[in-house]
Amino acid sequence: IFERYTYNNEWYGMPMQDYDLKVMYLRQDWLDNLGLEFPETTDELYNVLKAFTYNDPDKNGKNDTIGLTLPYYVHDQHPIFYAFGATYLFREDKNGKIVDGFTQPQMMDALNYVKKLLDEGIFDREWVTTTNSMQREKTTSGYAGAVCYWDDRYRWYNIETQKNFPEAKWVMLPYVKGPNGDYGVFEDGIGNPITIFSKCKNIEQAFEYIEWTG
């Protein structure tokens, strides 16, 4: 974590949290209700999300659930992108050339998978206008059975959802493997850092403040 705030052997920031991963969460109780196994591949994830949408996973006799919801950040789809060996970020190819991830054929495969989820109505089509707070409402209210969010929210998802559904149980799915065995976990920063500016006139007091908040 500290290495990320270090440049040329100089330390430029104090991290405030030690989490930094976006992972997928699934309703384990819905899996149990439908007799489904924990998904490990994109094909298995598709089957789970489809069942979450159309097979009445909460057993209330209503058509009121959906497989996956996300907030409007494209990077929350990275568990899917990585499963196809894709990323929208710039990266170095095998020849040492820096390429835009969106221009690579792997991204087309990943987007076709996302399109399939959208076309079949098992990925929330409102995701492009869904804020984080709206996503939290959709998950804790029992509407969606899968979501991507910070890995430190495990307890929060369970506590908040169990207020409405005591039997609810969220579990983390760090990654799924794609057709070629690719997978990855998206690192999305480490929260808000405390930074001391180079022109700070009271360095010792600034560090005392950091120690006090820690």
Disulfide bonds with the S-S distance in Angstrom:
none
